Amino acid sequence: MGETSQRHTLTGNEQSTPSAAGDGPPTLATPWTPVLWLLPAVAVLFALLDVGDLAYLVRAGDIMVRQGEVLRHDTFTFTVAGQPWLNQQWGAAVVFALVHRAGGWPGLVLLRALLVAVGVGGTYLRARRAVGADIVAAGATLACLLVAMGLPGALALRSQLLAVPLFVAAAALLDARRSHPAWIYGLIPIGVVWANVHGSFPLLPLLVALAVLGDLLEGRTIARLAAVGLVTMLTPLASPWGLDIYGYVAGLGVNPTVRSVVDEWLPLVRHPFPFVAFIVVNGVFIWLVIRRRSRVRVDLVVGLAVFGLLSVWIGRNILWWSLYAAPAYAELLAGWRPGSAWSRRASLVVTGALCVLLALGVVRVASTDPPEHLLANAPSGTVAAVRSLDRARVFAARSVGWLELEAPRARYFVDPRVELFPDAVWSDYLDVVHANPDWEEILDRWGVDAVVVADRQARLLGSLRGSASWEQVLRDPEGSVFVRA
């Protein structure tokens, strides 16, 4: 029959027609809204908290809280000890340290659940407001977020996750700019916080630029929005390093060492599952837009292209694509209200079940003893062995962030701050990890006292066991520790 008016008839779970995009705040009165907030929180509460990039931030934040000043030089390693450290994520470190002080590891698990719920739930509200149909908004949100979750660590608790609510809040303020023009001034404090939390802060002026493009194409006045956008570009001036952090962020994106050492910085094509899912989800939504002959907004297409290219360039950007793409595709499908058998009663049943699971998850987190059982990459045996050495120089090929927090008297070869170490240090590190012919010479040159190695690093493990210069003092499922014989 083609595109008839019957296809747009309201179904049982769509009792009202939402305002057009940009004409007001998100509609909260939808029966499935609680599901999209509770589901991600429940999923996170029953997952382990990976401390790989978190532990060293907790330690750094604790030092800054105690000293009352921002860390500006390295104190964790012996390869770059005392060297300047552009600690751009200092704000996130302080937040994590304060939460850890107040609630320990259970507090950080709950913080992660809250941040993920805000990211997914807020994105759903934006998508629902754009399309006006629960099932389309939920489908777009979950499809895009599942693509992002295909990249390991995408929703890990680290500085990036603190920036997620900032992204969602900024996008929501821009959505409402036409009915509430003054709300765009809220972008300025968001920018100030963002510039002190995570290096993704340039995404804020990008969002504003896309909104300016949309208003220009519709013949609207852009002076106020453009002025606010300019101010957001200058918000790094409110950080300890000023506009220098633009150079820091740009340097990360093109640093070959970072892109070779950290998997998430590889191009998306190097991550098969999220790459294929990315292609499929984009293909499905593009097909739907074409099939429905939807009105195409140029600024949304430009935004999808920009965020898509950023993701293809650097895989970790897939999270930002997912937060932008779900509402964008929903808006491109605005007015589509497919029939659904889902009823308000069904949504209440699902919501009730999720509330029960949420309560069980909170109890699990609060009652787990010791709380380290909530964590991943937190080897207790390795920590005990390194602590016993006292002020040793440690070459850690695994869990180094955790060791920096739990065995702080030692000094380490490298740690998760990949950009801090020169290429020569990383070259030595990789030569040792791969047990290249000069691996013992490198350890001797740096005066290394102990080596921490995982079982999966079989070549280095075998070389250490076969060397007369090294003695194994710990061997357990979490890894092995060797000291000089």
matplotlib code that plots the C-alpha trace (Angstrom):
import matplotlib.pyplot as plt

x = [0.0, 3.0, 3.3, -0.3, -1.7, -2.6, 1.0, 1.2, -1.7, -1.0, -0.5, -1.2, 2.1, 2.1, -0.6, 0.7, 2.5, 5.9, 6.9, 9.1, 12.8, 14.3, 11.0, 11.1, 12.5, 12.4, 9.1, 9.4, 5.8, 6.6, 6.1, 9.4, 11.6, 12.5, 13.5, 16.2, 17.5, 17.4, 18.7, 22.2, 22.6, 21.6, 24.0, 26.9, 26.2, 26.6, 29.8, 33.3, 34.9, 38.1, 40.7, 43.3, 43.0, 41.2, 43.6, 46.4, 43.8, 42.5, 46.1, 46.8, 43.6, 44.3, 47.7, 46.1, 43.4, 46.0, 48.4, 45.8, 47.4, 47.4, 50.1, 52.4, 55.3, 55.7, 56.2, 55.1, 57.9, 61.7, 62.0, 60.6, 60.7, 60.3, 59.5, 56.6, 53.2, 50.3, 47.7, 44.7, 42.4, 43.2, 39.5, 38.4, 41.2, 40.0, 36.4, 37.4, 39.6, 36.8, 34.3, 36.9, 37.5, 33.7, 32.6, 35.6, 35.4, 31.6, 31.2, 33.1, 31.0, 27.8, 29.2, 29.9, 26.3, 25.0, 27.1, 26.1, 22.5, 22.6, 24.4, 21.9, 18.8, 19.6, 20.3, 17.0, 15.1, 16.7, 15.9, 12.3, 11.7, 13.0, 11.0, 7.9, 7.8, 9.1, 10.1, 12.0, 13.8, 14.7, 15.8, 18.1, 19.5, 20.2, 21.5, 24.0, 25.1, 25.6, 27.9, 30.0, 30.0, 31.6, 34.8, 36.4, 36.6, 34.1, 32.1, 34.9, 35.1, 37.7, 37.9, 36.0, 32.9, 32.7, 32.5, 29.5, 26.8, 28.5, 28.0, 24.4, 23.6, 25.2, 23.3, 20.0, 20.5, 21.2, 18.1, 16.0, 17.7, 14.7, 12.1, 14.6, 17.3, 18.9, 19.6, 22.6, 24.5, 24.6, 27.1, 29.8, 30.0, 29.8, 32.8, 34.8, 34.1, 34.8, 38.1, 39.3, 38.0, 38.8, 40.5, 37.3, 36.2, 36.6, 33.4, 31.5, 32.4, 31.8, 28.2, 27.7, 29.1, 26.6, 23.8, 24.9, 24.9, 21.4, 20.1, 21.9, 20.3, 16.8, 17.5, 17.5, 19.6, 22.9, 24.7, 24.1, 24.8, 28.0, 29.2, 28.5, 30.3, 33.4, 33.4, 33.2, 36.4, 38.1, 36.9, 40.4, 41.6, 39.9, 42.2, 45.7, 47.2, 45.1, 44.9, 48.0, 45.7, 44.5, 48.1, 48.0, 44.8, 46.0, 49.3, 47.5, 45.5, 48.6, 51.1, 52.2, 53.3, 49.9, 48.1, 50.3, 50.4, 46.8, 44.3, 41.4, 43.4, 43.7, 41.4, 38.0, 38.6, 41.2, 38.3, 36.2, 33.0, 32.3, 33.4, 31.0, 28.2, 29.0, 28.5, 25.4, 23.6, 24.4, 23.3, 19.9, 19.1, 20.2, 17.9, 15.0, 15.5, 15.6, 12.6, 10.5, 11.5, 12.3, 13.1, 16.9, 18.4, 21.8, 23.3, 22.4, 23.9, 27.1, 27.2, 26.8, 29.6, 31.9, 31.4, 31.5, 34.8, 36.2, 35.2, 36.8, 40.0, 40.2, 38.2, 37.5, 35.5, 32.8, 31.2, 30.8, 29.3, 26.7, 25.6, 25.2, 23.9, 20.9, 19.0, 20.2, 18.7, 15.6, 15.1, 15.6, 12.8, 10.6, 6.9, 7.4, 5.3, 5.3, 2.7, 3.8, 2.4, 4.2, 1.8, 1.9, 1.3, 4.3, 6.5, 5.5, 6.3, 9.7, 10.4, 9.4, 11.8, 14.6, 14.0, 14.3, 17.5, 18.8, 18.2, 20.0, 22.9, 23.3, 23.2, 25.8, 28.1, 27.6, 28.1, 30.9, 33.8, 36.6, 35.5, 38.4, 36.2, 34.2, 37.3, 39.1, 42.8, 43.4, 45.8, 46.3, 49.2, 51.2, 50.6, 51.8, 55.0, 55.8, 55.1, 57.6, 60.4, 60.1, 61.2, 62.1, 62.3, 59.6, 59.1, 55.3, 54.0, 50.5, 48.2, 50.6, 47.9, 46.7, 50.3, 50.8, 47.8, 48.3, 52.1, 53.0, 56.5, 57.8, 58.6, 57.5, 58.9, 55.8, 52.1, 48.8, 49.8, 51.2, 51.8, 54.1, 56.9, 59.3, 59.6, 62.9, 61.3, 58.5, 61.0, 62.8, 59.6, 58.4, 61.8, 61.6, 57.9, 58.7, 61.9, 64.1, 67.8, 68.7, 66.0, 68.3, 70.7, 67.8, 66.7, 70.3, 70.7, 67.5, 68.5, 65.2, 64.8, 61.6, 59.6, 55.8, 54.6, 51.3, 51.1, 49.9, 53.3, 54.8, 58.0, 59.1, 58.0, 60.1, 63.1, 62.9, 62.7, 65.6, 67.8, 70.3, 69.9, 66.3, 64.5, 60.7, 59.1, 55.5, 53.5, 49.7, 46.9, 47.2, 50.7, 54.3, 56.9, 60.7, 63.5, 67.2, 68.8]
y = [0.0, 2.4, 5.1, 5.6, 7.5, 4.2, 3.5, 6.6, 5.7, 5.9, 2.6, 1.6, 2.7, 6.1, 8.2, 11.6, 13.2, 14.7, 18.2, 18.6, 18.3, 21.3, 22.5, 21.6, 19.3, 15.5, 13.8, 11.7, 10.2, 7.1, 3.6, 2.3, 5.1, 3.4, 0.3, 2.2, 3.6, 0.5, -2.0, -0.6, 0.0, -3.6, -5.0, -3.0, -4.0, -7.6, -7.1, -6.9, -3.4, -3.3, -1.3, -1.2, 2.6, 3.4, 2.4, 4.9, 7.6, 6.9, 7.1, 10.3, 11.8, 10.8, 12.5, 15.7, 15.7, 15.3, 17.9, 20.4, 20.9, 19.4, 16.8, 18.3, 15.9, 12.1, 10.4, 6.9, 5.6, 5.5, 5.9, 9.4, 10.3, 14.0, 14.8, 17.2, 15.5, 17.3, 15.9, 16.9, 14.4, 15.7, 16.4, 12.9, 11.6, 13.8, 12.6, 8.9, 9.4, 11.1, 8.4, 5.8, 7.5, 7.7, 4.3, 2.2, 0.0, -0.6, 3.2, 3.2, 0.3, 2.2, 5.4, 3.4, 2.1, 5.6, 7.1, 4.3, 4.7, 8.4, 7.9, 5.3, 6.7, 10.3, 9.2, 7.3, 10.4, 12.4, 9.8, 9.3, 13.1, 13.1, 10.3, 10.1, 6.3, 4.2, 1.2, 3.2, 5.3, 2.2, 0.3, 3.1, 3.6, 0.0, -0.8, 2.0, 1.4, -2.4, -1.4, 0.7, -2.1, -4.4, -2.5, -3.8, -1.2, 1.2, 1.5, 0.9, 3.4, 5.9, 9.5, 9.0, 7.7, 10.9, 12.8, 10.8, 12.7, 16.0, 15.0, 13.9, 17.1, 19.4, 17.6, 17.9, 21.7, 22.1, 20.1, 22.6, 25.8, 27.0, 26.8, 27.7, 29.9, 30.8, 27.2, 27.2, 29.2, 26.0, 24.8, 27.0, 25.4, 22.0, 23.0, 24.1, 20.8, 18.7, 20.4, 19.3, 15.8, 14.2, 15.0, 14.6, 18.1, 19.3, 17.4, 20.2, 22.9, 20.3, 19.7, 23.5, 23.8, 21.2, 23.0, 26.3, 24.6, 23.3, 26.8, 28.4, 25.9, 26.8, 30.5, 31.0, 33.6, 32.1, 35.0, 33.9, 30.2, 31.0, 33.2, 30.5, 28.0, 30.4, 30.5, 26.7, 26.6, 28.8, 26.8, 25.1, 28.4, 27.4, 24.4, 24.3, 24.1, 26.5, 26.1, 23.8, 20.9, 21.2, 20.3, 17.4, 16.0, 16.4, 14.8, 11.7, 11.3, 11.1, 9.5, 6.3, 4.8, 5.4, 3.9, 0.8, 0.1, 0.8, -1.4, 1.1, 3.7, 1.4, 2.0, 0.5, -2.0, -3.6, -4.6, -7.0, -7.3, -3.6, -2.7, -5.2, -4.1, -0.5, -1.2, -3.2, -0.8, 2.2, 0.2, -0.7, 2.8, 4.3, 1.8, 2.7, 6.4, 5.8, 3.4, 5.8, 8.7, 10.7, 14.3, 14.5, 17.2, 18.0, 18.9, 15.4, 13.7, 15.8, 14.9, 11.2, 11.4, 13.3, 11.0, 7.9, 9.0, 9.7, 6.2, 4.6, 6.6, 5.7, 2.8, 4.3, 7.1, 4.6, 5.6, 9.2, 8.0, 5.9, 8.8, 11.0, 8.5, 7.1, 10.5, 11.5, 8.4, 8.7, 12.2, 11.2, 8.7, 11.3, 10.5, 6.7, 4.9, 1.2, -1.0, -2.8, -5.5, -4.0, -2.5, -0.4, -3.5, -5.3, -2.3, -2.2, -5.9, -5.4, -2.3, -4.2, -7.1, -4.7, -2.9, -6.2, -7.0, -3.5, -4.0, -7.4, -5.8, -3.1, -5.7, -7.8, -4.8, -3.7, -7.1, -8.6, -9.3, -8.6, -5.9, -6.7, -9.7, -7.0, -6.1, -7.3, -7.0, -6.7, -9.5, -9.7, -12.1, -10.0, -6.9, -8.8, -9.9, -6.4, -4.8, -7.1, -5.8, -2.2, 0.7, -1.8, -0.9, -3.0, -4.0, -4.8, -6.4, -6.6, -4.8, -2.0, 0.6, -1.7, -2.1, 1.6, 2.0, -1.0, -1.1, 2.6, 2.4, 0.7, 2.5, 1.2, 1.0, 2.3, 2.7, 3.5, 7.1, 5.9, 9.4, 10.3, 7.9, 8.6, 6.2, 4.9, 3.7, 2.0, 0.4, -1.1, -2.1, -4.0, -5.7, -7.0, -8.1, -10.0, -11.4, -10.1, -11.0, -7.9, -8.2, -8.9, -6.2, -3.7, -4.8, -4.4, -1.0, 0.3, -1.3, -3.4, -5.3, -7.3, -8.4, -9.0, -11.2, -12.9, -16.5, -15.5, -13.7, -17.2, -16.1, -13.7, -16.1, -18.9, -16.6, -15.5, -19.1, -20.1, -17.3, -17.8, -14.1, -14.3, -16.2, -16.8, -15.7, -16.0, -18.2, -18.2, -17.9, -14.1, -14.1, -14.5, -12.3, -12.7, -11.0, -10.9, -14.1]
z = [0.0, 0.4, 2.9, 4.1, 7.0, 8.7, 9.3, 11.6, 13.8, 17.5, 19.2, 22.8, 24.2, 22.4, 24.0, 22.9, 20.1, 21.1, 20.2, 17.1, 17.6, 19.4, 20.7, 24.4, 27.1, 26.7, 27.3, 30.5, 30.5, 28.6, 30.2, 28.9, 30.1, 33.5, 31.6, 29.6, 32.8, 34.9, 32.4, 31.9, 35.7, 36.5, 33.8, 35.3, 38.9, 38.0, 36.1, 37.4, 37.7, 35.7, 37.6, 34.7, 34.1, 37.3, 40.1, 39.2, 38.9, 42.4, 43.7, 41.8, 43.0, 46.6, 46.5, 45.1, 47.8, 50.5, 49.1, 48.0, 44.6, 41.1, 40.3, 37.6, 37.7, 37.6, 40.9, 40.0, 37.7, 37.6, 33.8, 33.7, 37.4, 38.0, 34.4, 33.7, 33.5, 31.7, 34.1, 32.0, 33.7, 37.2, 37.9, 37.2, 39.5, 42.3, 41.8, 41.8, 44.9, 46.9, 46.0, 46.9, 50.3, 51.0, 49.7, 48.8, 45.7, 46.2, 45.9, 42.6, 41.3, 42.1, 40.5, 37.3, 37.3, 37.7, 34.9, 32.5, 33.4, 32.8, 29.5, 28.1, 29.7, 28.7, 25.1, 25.0, 26.2, 23.4, 20.8, 22.1, 22.0, 18.4, 17.0, 19.3, 19.4, 22.3, 20.3, 17.7, 20.3, 22.4, 19.3, 18.1, 21.6, 22.4, 18.9, 18.9, 22.5, 21.8, 19.0, 21.4, 24.0, 21.5, 22.1, 25.3, 27.9, 26.3, 29.5, 31.9, 34.9, 33.9, 32.9, 29.7, 31.5, 33.5, 30.3, 29.1, 31.2, 30.0, 26.4, 26.9, 28.9, 26.3, 23.5, 25.4, 26.0, 22.3, 21.4, 23.5, 22.2, 20.2, 23.0, 25.8, 24.2, 27.5, 28.3, 25.9, 28.5, 30.5, 27.9, 29.4, 32.8, 31.1, 29.0, 32.1, 33.9, 30.7, 30.0, 33.5, 33.3, 30.0, 26.7, 24.7, 25.6, 21.9, 21.2, 22.9, 20.4, 17.7, 18.9, 19.0, 15.4, 14.2, 15.9, 14.2, 10.8, 11.4, 12.4, 9.4, 7.0, 8.5, 8.3, 12.1, 14.0, 15.1, 16.8, 20.4, 19.7, 17.8, 20.6, 23.2, 20.9, 20.8, 24.6, 24.9, 22.7, 25.3, 28.4, 28.7, 30.0, 33.2, 33.5, 35.0, 31.5, 29.5, 25.8, 25.8, 26.3, 22.7, 21.7, 24.2, 22.7, 19.2, 20.0, 21.4, 18.2, 16.0, 18.5, 16.8, 20.1, 21.7, 18.7, 18.7, 22.5, 23.4, 21.5, 21.8, 19.8, 16.8, 13.8, 14.2, 11.4, 13.8, 16.1, 14.0, 16.0, 16.7, 13.1, 11.6, 14.0, 13.1, 9.4, 9.9, 12.3, 10.0, 7.0, 8.6, 9.7, 6.3, 4.6, 6.9, 6.2, 2.5, 2.6, 4.5, 2.4, 5.5, 5.5, 5.7, 7.8, 6.4, 9.8, 11.2, 8.2, 8.6, 12.3, 11.6, 9.1, 11.4, 14.4, 12.1, 10.7, 14.2, 15.2, 12.1, 12.7, 16.4, 17.7, 21.2, 19.6, 18.9, 22.3, 21.2, 17.8, 19.7, 21.9, 18.9, 16.3, 18.3, 18.6, 15.1, 13.4, 15.6, 14.3, 10.8, 11.3, 13.1, 12.8, 12.4, 15.0, 14.1, 15.8, 18.9, 21.1, 24.1, 26.5, 29.6, 31.7, 30.1, 30.7, 34.4, 34.8, 33.2, 35.3, 38.5, 37.6, 36.9, 40.2, 42.0, 40.1, 40.9, 44.6, 44.5, 42.6, 45.2, 48.0, 46.2, 45.8, 49.4, 51.0, 48.9, 51.2, 50.5, 48.0, 45.7, 44.5, 42.6, 40.6, 37.5, 37.0, 40.8, 41.7, 45.5, 45.5, 43.1, 45.3, 48.4, 46.7, 45.4, 48.8, 50.4, 48.2, 49.4, 47.1, 44.3, 40.7, 39.1, 35.5, 35.4, 32.3, 33.8, 36.3, 36.8, 37.6, 40.4, 41.7, 41.7, 44.0, 46.3, 46.4, 46.1, 47.7, 44.5, 41.3, 37.9, 34.4, 32.6, 33.5, 31.8, 31.0, 27.6, 26.3, 29.2, 28.1, 25.2, 22.3, 23.6, 26.9, 25.0, 22.7, 25.7, 27.3, 24.2, 23.8, 27.3, 27.0, 23.7, 25.3, 22.5, 22.7, 24.7, 27.3, 30.2, 29.2, 29.2, 32.7, 33.9, 32.3, 34.1, 37.4, 37.6, 40.8, 40.0, 37.1, 37.1, 34.2, 33.2, 32.2, 28.7, 28.2, 27.7, 25.9, 28.7, 31.4, 29.9, 29.5, 33.1, 34.3, 32.1, 33.3, 36.2, 37.1, 38.1, 40.8, 40.9, 44.2, 43.3, 40.9, 41.0, 38.5, 38.8, 37.5, 38.5, 40.2, 39.7, 41.6, 41.0, 42.1]

ax = plt.figure().add_subplot(projection="3d")
ax.plot(x, y, z, "-o")
ax.set_aspect("equal")
plt.show()
